[in-house]
Amino acid sequence: MNARVLRTELKRSVAPWASALVLTSALAFLYLVDGAWWRGSTAWTAQWTSLALTTRGLLFYLWPIAVGLGALQGLRDHRSKMSELLTSTPRPAWHRAATMAGMTAIALVSAFALLVLVGAVQVLANTEYTHLGWLPISLVGALSLAAGAVLGMGVGRTLPSALTPPALAMGTFVFSALMHMSLGRTQTHTASGIPVAEPNQVSLLSPAVQEVRNALVTLSASVHIGQTIWLLGLAATGFALLAATTSRTRLIALTPLLAGAVIALLVLPSDSRRMYVIDKAAAELVCDGPVCVTKMHQGQLAGLAGPGKEALRLLHDALGGQAPASVRENTTVLPDGSTPRWSRETVLFDFDEDIIAAAEGEELTWALIAKGMVPGCDPVGWSGFGEDDFARTVAVGWVFGDLRSLPGAGPASLRREADAEARPVWRELEALPRDGQRARINAMRAAAFSCKGDAFDALKGGASQ
């Protein structure tokens, strides 16, 4: 296969159009739609793993495009009425198939690589933490486009109908959607009885991944291996169908697909906690005295250390021996819908929390004190505004001796609501003798850290359990 043959094949194939469509549609989706991929530490340009997982998430529609365009390419010989002529030439069928499949696969992989490169340039400017753990995620994504296109070519050549490309593209899209909506989800309940849906083993047969919700989460090695086996089986079946000349060889061509599916399901983890796992290297702690962040966010330690130490000092002055002794970024990732787990000895925080993300300097000290007093009991993955915010406002006011609005409490109307709800309770608390104040604060913290009872109700003098 020389350069002239490749150039000729490139001109005759859909490869240039396929690569252009994949790249431009992906960039348009990312830049024109205001989604979660632009916010916080999980932004696609914030961290390497977030970049890889976000671009993999786009495969829910890029993969069907690749399969559909591959099928269109597979119809070429039938449309030009050259099938019988080509079978009479001495050139092996697999040779022609390799040329056709190779050019399209290379074009699609190049388009995906350019998409990742666009994000990589921005990630380099936004983080000091560099690693190669994200690379397998992107490599499997590129392989999925190539395998999908080759499979589409094989099916298109086997079923030479004008309906084959759209039907195959739509079928692939429906398959991807079902993997992430119903067939690929297992319905279960959290310990508190909240119904949730977790990804199951079958969902990993789709190359698209679920939405990135924590920058420390990545895919496990067994997921990479299992998906690679499955995609290579798809590619092998597509290539065999493309080169097949008889009905018998077409039936035999299905063997790699079936074998790949069986082996992949044996390798892929069945437990969702072994699919999406913590990146231990990224979660390693980097500390400045009692204030620690993960290695992934080590560039933010300088701005956090001062406010963190001041928050610990003020908490110690207010709570004495019951005060926390350290401030640490939370590296525990719980399933959606779970009840959070908190420590009285450590102020745990997340950079993506509204109250933390919106604060800096003195306001960051207030926010950390708020987290140390009332960490929050909203189920994991949920967000809201209510009693915990009111309790935080009162608690920080008690520590400072002055009621003040907390950062990141949403719009001004919500901050005014929090202040209005908190003020009468704070005044009542301030009117009590010091022992009475301590009793209510202790009751509030007991409810807040156990996530049993109502912390704000405890401040009012109600039962904390």
C-alpha positions as CSV (number, residue, x, y, z in Angstrom):
1,M,0.0,0.0,0.0
2,N,1.8,3.1,-1.2
3,A,1.1,6.8,-0.7
4,R,-0.6,7.2,-4.1
5,V,-3.1,4.5,-3.3
6,L,-3.8,6.1,0.1
7,R,-4.4,9.5,-1.5
8,T,-6.7,8.0,-4.0
9,E,-8.6,6.1,-1.3
10,L,-8.9,9.3,0.8
11,K,-10.5,11.2,-2.1
12,R,-13.0,8.4,-2.8
13,S,-14.0,7.7,0.8
14,V,-16.1,9.5,3.4
15,A,-13.1,9.7,5.7
16,P,-12.4,13.4,5.4
17,W,-16.1,14.3,5.9
18,A,-16.5,11.8,8.8
19,S,-13.5,13.3,10.6
20,A,-14.7,16.9,10.0
21,L,-18.2,16.1,11.2
22,V,-16.9,14.4,14.4
23,L,-14.5,17.2,15.3
24,T,-16.8,20.2,14.5
25,S,-19.9,18.6,16.1
26,A,-18.0,17.8,19.3
27,L,-16.5,21.3,19.6
28,A,-19.9,22.9,18.8
29,F,-21.5,20.8,21.5
30,L,-18.8,21.7,24.1
31,Y,-18.6,25.4,23.3
32,L,-22.2,26.3,22.4
33,V,-24.0,24.4,25.2
34,D,-23.6,25.7,28.7
35,G,-23.2,22.5,30.6
36,A,-21.6,21.1,33.8
37,W,-18.4,20.5,31.7
38,W,-17.6,24.2,32.1
39,R,-17.9,24.5,35.9
40,G,-15.8,23.6,38.9
41,S,-12.9,21.1,39.1
42,T,-14.8,18.7,36.8
43,A,-14.7,21.2,33.9
44,W,-13.3,19.5,30.7
45,T,-10.4,22.1,30.6
46,A,-9.6,21.9,34.4
47,Q,-8.0,18.5,34.8
48,W,-6.6,15.7,32.6
49,T,-9.0,13.0,33.8
50,S,-12.0,15.4,33.5
51,L,-10.9,16.1,29.9
52,A,-10.7,12.4,29.0
53,L,-14.0,11.5,30.6
54,T,-15.9,14.5,29.2
55,T,-14.7,13.7,25.6
56,R,-15.6,10.1,26.2
57,G,-19.0,11.2,27.2
58,L,-19.5,12.7,23.8
59,L,-19.4,9.3,22.3
60,F,-23.0,8.8,23.1
61,Y,-23.7,10.5,19.7
62,L,-20.2,10.5,18.0
63,W,-20.1,6.7,18.1
64,P,-23.4,6.3,16.2
65,I,-22.1,8.9,13.7
66,A,-19.0,6.9,13.1
67,V,-21.0,3.7,12.7
68,G,-23.5,5.3,10.3
69,L,-20.8,6.9,8.1
70,G,-18.9,3.6,8.1
71,A,-22.0,1.9,6.7
72,L,-22.3,4.6,4.1
73,Q,-18.7,3.9,3.1
74,G,-19.4,0.2,2.9
75,L,-22.1,0.8,0.3
76,R,-19.5,2.3,-2.1
77,D,-18.9,-0.7,-4.3
78,H,-22.6,-1.5,-4.5
79,R,-23.5,2.0,-5.5
80,S,-20.9,2.1,-8.2
81,K,-22.0,-1.4,-9.4
82,M,-18.3,-2.7,-9.2
83,S,-18.8,-5.6,-6.8
84,E,-18.6,-8.3,-9.4
85,L,-15.7,-6.6,-11.2
86,L,-13.6,-6.3,-8.0
87,T,-14.1,-10.0,-7.1
88,S,-12.7,-11.0,-10.5
89,T,-9.4,-9.0,-9.9
90,P,-6.3,-10.7,-8.5
91,R,-6.1,-8.2,-5.7
92,P,-7.1,-10.0,-2.4
93,A,-10.4,-8.9,-0.9
94,W,-8.7,-8.3,2.5
95,H,-6.2,-5.9,0.8
96,R,-9.0,-3.7,-0.5
97,A,-10.8,-3.9,2.9
98,A,-7.7,-2.9,4.7
99,T,-7.2,0.2,2.5
100,M,-10.8,1.3,2.9
101,A,-11.0,0.6,6.6
102,G,-7.6,2.0,7.4
103,M,-8.2,5.4,5.9
104,T,-11.5,5.9,7.6
105,A,-10.2,4.7,11.0
106,I,-7.1,6.9,10.8
107,A,-9.3,9.9,9.9
108,L,-11.6,9.4,12.8
109,V,-8.9,8.7,15.3
110,S,-7.1,11.9,14.2
111,A,-10.3,13.9,14.6
112,F,-10.7,12.6,18.2
113,A,-7.1,13.3,18.9
114,L,-7.5,16.9,17.7
115,L,-10.5,17.2,20.0
116,V,-8.5,16.0,23.0
117,L,-5.6,18.3,21.9
118,V,-7.9,21.4,22.0
119,G,-8.8,20.6,25.6
120,A,-5.2,19.6,26.5
121,V,-3.9,23.0,25.6
122,Q,-6.3,24.6,28.1
123,V,-5.7,22.0,30.8
124,L,-2.0,22.7,30.7
125,A,-2.8,26.3,31.6
126,N,-5.2,25.5,34.4
127,T,-3.5,22.8,36.5
128,E,-0.1,22.0,37.9
129,Y,-0.9,18.3,38.3
130,T,0.2,16.3,35.3
131,H,-0.1,12.5,34.9
132,L,-0.7,9.8,32.2
133,G,-3.6,8.0,34.0
134,W,-6.1,9.8,31.7
135,L,-4.4,8.4,28.5
136,P,-6.1,4.9,28.5
137,I,-9.5,6.6,28.7
138,S,-8.9,8.6,25.6
139,L,-7.2,5.8,23.7
140,V,-10.2,3.5,24.3
141,G,-12.4,6.4,23.0
142,A,-10.4,6.7,19.8
143,L,-10.5,2.9,19.4
144,S,-14.3,3.0,19.7
145,L,-14.7,5.4,16.8
146,A,-12.3,3.3,14.6
147,A,-14.0,0.0,15.6
148,G,-17.5,1.5,15.0
149,A,-16.6,2.8,11.6
150,V,-15.1,-0.6,10.5
151,L,-18.1,-2.4,11.8
152,G,-20.4,-0.1,9.9
153,M,-18.4,-0.7,6.7
154,G,-18.8,-4.4,7.1
155,V,-22.5,-4.3,7.8
156,G,-23.0,-1.8,4.9
157,R,-21.2,-4.1,2.5
158,T,-23.2,-7.2,3.8
159,L,-26.5,-5.4,3.7
160,P,-26.2,-3.0,0.7
161,S,-29.3,-0.9,1.1
162,A,-29.8,2.8,1.3
163,L,-31.6,2.3,4.6
164,T,-28.6,0.5,6.2
165,P,-26.6,3.6,7.3
166,P,-29.4,5.5,9.0
167,A,-30.9,2.3,10.5
168,L,-27.5,1.3,11.8
169,A,-26.7,4.8,13.2
170,M,-30.1,5.0,14.9
171,G,-29.7,1.5,16.3
172,T,-26.3,2.3,17.7
173,F,-27.7,5.5,19.3
174,V,-30.6,3.6,20.9
175,F,-28.1,1.0,22.2
176,S,-26.0,3.7,23.8
177,A,-29.0,5.4,25.3
178,L,-30.4,2.1,26.8
179,M,-27.0,1.3,28.3
180,H,-27.1,4.6,30.3
181,M,-30.8,4.8,30.9
182,S,-32.4,1.4,31.6
183,L,-30.6,-1.8,30.4
184,G,-27.3,-0.6,31.7
185,R,-28.6,0.6,35.1
186,T,-29.5,-1.4,38.2
187,Q,-32.2,0.0,40.4
188,T,-31.3,-0.1,44.1
189,H,-31.9,1.8,47.3
190,T,-29.5,3.6,49.7
191,A,-29.3,2.9,53.4
192,S,-31.7,5.8,53.9
193,G,-34.2,4.3,51.5
194,I,-33.6,6.7,48.6
195,P,-34.0,4.9,45.2
196,V,-31.0,5.2,42.9
197,A,-29.8,3.7,39.7
198,E,-26.2,2.4,39.4
199,P,-24.3,1.4,36.3
200,N,-24.0,-2.3,35.8
201,Q,-21.6,-4.5,33.8
202,V,-23.6,-4.4,30.6
203,S,-23.4,-0.6,30.5
204,L,-19.7,-0.8,29.9
205,L,-20.3,-2.3,26.4
206,S,-21.1,1.3,25.4
207,P,-17.9,3.4,24.9
208,A,-19.6,6.5,26.3
209,V,-19.2,7.1,30.0
210,Q,-21.5,8.7,32.6
211,E,-21.2,12.4,33.6
212,V,-18.1,13.4,35.5
213,R,-19.2,14.4,39.1
214,N,-15.8,14.2,41.0
215,A,-12.4,15.1,39.6
216,L,-10.8,12.3,41.6
217,V,-12.8,9.6,40.0
218,T,-11.4,7.6,37.0
219,L,-12.1,4.3,35.2
220,S,-10.5,1.2,36.6
221,A,-7.9,-0.8,34.6
222,S,-10.3,-3.8,34.2
223,V,-12.8,-1.4,32.5
224,H,-10.1,-0.4,30.0
225,I,-9.1,-4.0,29.3
226,G,-12.7,-5.3,29.0
227,Q,-13.7,-2.4,26.7
228,T,-10.6,-2.9,24.5
229,I,-11.4,-6.6,24.1
230,W,-15.0,-5.8,23.1
231,L,-14.1,-3.1,20.7
232,L,-11.4,-5.2,19.0
233,G,-14.0,-7.9,18.6
234,L,-16.3,-5.4,16.9
235,A,-13.5,-4.2,14.6
236,A,-12.5,-7.7,13.7
237,T,-16.1,-8.7,12.8
238,G,-16.4,-5.5,10.8
239,F,-13.2,-6.2,8.9
240,A,-14.1,-9.8,8.3
241,L,-17.5,-8.8,6.9
242,L,-15.9,-6.2,4.7
243,A,-13.5,-8.8,3.2
244,A,-16.1,-11.7,3.1
245,T,-17.2,-13.0,-0.3
246,T,-19.5,-15.9,0.7
247,S,-22.4,-16.4,3.1
248,R,-20.4,-18.9,5.0
249,T,-17.5,-16.5,5.6
250,R,-20.0,-13.8,6.7
251,L,-21.4,-16.1,9.3
252,I,-17.9,-17.0,10.5
253,A,-17.2,-13.3,10.7
254,L,-19.6,-12.9,13.6
255,T,-17.3,-15.0,15.8
256,P,-15.0,-12.2,17.0
257,L,-18.0,-10.1,18.0
258,L,-19.6,-12.9,20.0
259,A,-16.2,-14.0,21.5
260,G,-15.3,-10.4,22.3
261,A,-18.6,-9.8,24.1
262,V,-18.3,-13.0,26.2
263,I,-14.6,-12.3,27.2
264,A,-15.3,-8.6,27.9
265,L,-18.2,-9.5,30.2
266,L,-15.9,-11.8,32.1
267,V,-13.3,-9.1,32.5
268,L,-15.5,-6.1,33.1
269,P,-16.3,-5.5,36.8
270,S,-19.8,-6.2,38.0
271,D,-19.7,-3.9,41.0
272,S,-20.1,-0.2,40.2
273,R,-17.6,0.7,42.9
274,R,-14.9,-1.1,40.8
275,M,-15.9,0.6,37.6
276,Y,-15.5,4.2,38.7
277,V,-12.7,4.3,41.2
278,I,-10.6,6.9,43.1
279,D,-7.4,7.9,41.4
280,K,-5.1,7.2,44.4
281,A,-2.2,9.2,43.0
282,A,-4.4,12.3,42.5
283,A,-6.0,11.9,45.9
284,E,-2.7,11.8,47.7
285,L,-2.6,14.7,50.3
286,V,-0.3,17.7,50.2
287,C,-0.3,19.7,53.4
288,D,0.8,23.0,54.8
289,G,0.6,22.3,58.5
290,P,-2.9,21.2,59.5
291,V,-4.4,22.3,56.1
292,C,-4.3,19.6,53.4
293,V,-5.5,19.3,49.8
294,T,-5.1,16.6,47.2
295,K,-2.2,16.4,44.9
296,M,-4.6,17.2,42.0
297,H,-5.4,20.6,43.7
298,Q,-2.0,21.4,45.1
299,G,-1.9,24.7,43.2
300,Q,-4.8,25.9,45.5
301,L,-3.1,25.1,48.7
302,A,-1.3,28.5,49.0
303,G,-4.6,30.3,48.9
304,L,-6.3,27.9,51.3
305,A,-3.6,27.6,54.0
306,G,-4.0,31.0,55.6
307,P,-7.8,31.0,55.8
308,G,-7.8,27.4,56.9
309,K,-5.4,28.0,59.8
310,E,-7.4,31.0,60.9
311,A,-10.6,29.0,60.8
312,L,-9.1,26.3,63.0
313,R,-7.9,29.0,65.5
314,L,-11.4,30.6,65.7
315,L,-13.1,27.2,66.0
316,H,-10.7,26.3,68.9
317,D,-11.5,29.6,70.7
318,A,-15.2,28.9,70.4
319,L,-15.4,25.2,71.0
320,G,-12.3,24.5,73.0
321,G,-11.3,20.8,73.1
322,Q,-14.2,19.8,70.9
323,A,-12.9,21.9,68.0
324,P,-11.5,20.1,64.8
325,A,-7.7,20.0,64.5
326,S,-7.3,20.0,60.8
327,V,-8.8,21.1,57.4
328,R,-8.7,18.6,54.6
329,E,-10.1,18.2,51.1
330,N,-12.7,15.4,51.1
331,T,-11.4,12.4,49.2
332,T,-14.3,10.0,50.0
333,V,-16.6,9.4,47.1
334,L,-19.9,7.9,48.0
335,P,-22.7,6.6,45.7
336,D,-25.4,9.1,44.7
337,G,-28.2,9.3,47.2
338,S,-26.0,8.2,50.1
339,T,-26.0,10.0,53.5
340,P,-22.7,12.0,53.8
341,R,-20.2,11.0,56.5
342,W,-18.4,13.7,58.5
343,S,-15.7,13.9,61.1
344,R,-15.6,16.1,64.2
345,E,-11.8,16.1,64.2
346,T,-11.4,17.3,60.6
347,V,-13.1,20.0,58.6
348,L,-13.8,18.2,55.3
349,F,-14.6,20.3,52.2
350,D,-14.9,20.0,48.5
351,F,-13.7,22.7,46.1
352,D,-16.8,22.3,44.0
353,E,-19.2,23.1,47.0
354,D,-20.9,26.4,46.4
355,I,-20.0,27.8,49.8
356,I,-16.2,27.1,49.1
357,A,-16.0,27.8,45.4
358,A,-17.5,31.3,45.9
359,A,-15.2,32.3,48.7
360,E,-11.6,33.6,49.1
361,G,-9.6,35.4,51.8
362,E,-11.7,36.2,54.8
363,E,-14.9,34.8,53.3
364,L,-13.1,31.5,52.8
365,T,-12.4,31.5,56.6
366,W,-16.2,32.0,57.2
367,A,-17.0,29.2,54.8
368,L,-14.6,26.7,56.5
369,I,-16.0,27.6,59.9
370,A,-19.5,26.9,58.5
371,K,-18.3,23.5,57.2
372,G,-16.7,22.8,60.6
373,M,-19.9,23.6,62.4
374,V,-22.6,22.3,60.0
375,P,-21.1,20.2,57.2
376,G,-24.4,19.5,55.5
377,C,-26.7,16.5,55.2
378,D,-28.0,16.7,51.7
379,P,-27.8,13.2,50.0
380,V,-24.7,12.8,47.8
381,G,-25.3,14.2,44.4
382,W,-28.2,16.4,45.6
383,S,-28.2,20.1,46.3
384,G,-30.7,22.4,48.0
385,F,-31.2,25.4,50.2
386,G,-32.8,25.3,53.6
387,E,-32.4,24.4,57.3
388,D,-28.7,23.6,57.1
389,D,-27.9,27.0,55.5
390,F,-29.9,28.7,58.3
391,A,-28.0,26.7,60.9
392,R,-24.7,27.6,59.3
393,T,-25.5,31.3,59.3
394,V,-26.3,31.2,63.1
395,A,-23.3,29.0,63.9
396,V,-20.8,31.3,62.1
397,G,-22.4,34.3,63.7
398,W,-22.0,32.7,67.1
399,V,-18.3,32.0,66.5
400,F,-17.6,35.6,65.4
401,G,-20.2,37.3,67.7
402,D,-21.7,39.0,64.7
403,L,-24.3,37.6,62.2
404,R,-23.1,37.8,58.6
405,S,-24.2,36.5,55.3
406,L,-22.2,33.4,54.1
407,P,-20.5,33.3,50.7
408,G,-22.0,31.1,48.0
409,A,-25.5,30.9,49.4
410,G,-26.9,31.4,45.9
411,P,-28.7,34.6,44.7
412,A,-29.1,37.6,46.9
413,S,-32.7,36.7,47.6
414,L,-31.6,33.4,49.1
415,R,-29.0,35.1,51.2
416,R,-31.6,37.5,52.5
417,E,-33.9,34.6,53.3
418,A,-31.1,32.9,55.2
419,D,-30.4,36.0,57.2
420,A,-34.1,36.6,57.9
421,E,-34.5,33.0,59.2
422,A,-31.3,33.0,61.2
423,R,-31.5,36.4,62.9
424,P,-34.2,35.7,65.4
425,V,-32.6,32.4,66.3
426,W,-29.2,34.0,66.7
427,R,-30.6,36.8,68.9
428,E,-32.3,34.2,71.1
429,L,-29.0,32.2,71.3
430,E,-27.0,35.3,72.2
431,A,-29.5,36.1,75.0
432,L,-28.8,32.8,76.7
433,P,-26.0,32.4,79.3
434,R,-22.7,30.9,77.9
435,D,-23.5,27.4,79.2
436,G,-26.9,27.6,77.5
437,Q,-25.4,28.7,74.3
438,R,-22.9,25.8,74.4
439,A,-25.6,23.3,75.1
440,R,-27.5,24.4,72.0
441,I,-24.4,24.5,69.8
442,N,-23.4,21.0,71.0
443,A,-27.0,19.8,70.2
444,M,-26.8,21.4,66.8
445,R,-23.4,19.8,66.0
446,A,-24.7,16.4,67.2
447,A,-27.5,16.6,64.7
448,A,-25.4,18.0,62.0
449,F,-22.6,15.4,62.1
450,S,-24.9,12.4,62.6
451,C,-27.3,13.7,59.9
452,K,-30.1,12.6,62.3
453,G,-32.6,15.2,63.4
454,D,-32.6,18.9,62.5
455,A,-29.6,21.1,63.3
456,F,-31.5,24.4,63.0
457,D,-34.3,23.0,65.2
458,A,-31.6,22.1,67.8
459,L,-30.5,25.8,67.8
460,K,-34.0,26.8,68.6
461,G,-34.0,24.6,71.6
462,G,-35.9,21.7,70.0
463,A,-34.9,18.0,70.1
464,S,-31.8,17.2,68.0
465,Q,-32.7,13.6,67.5
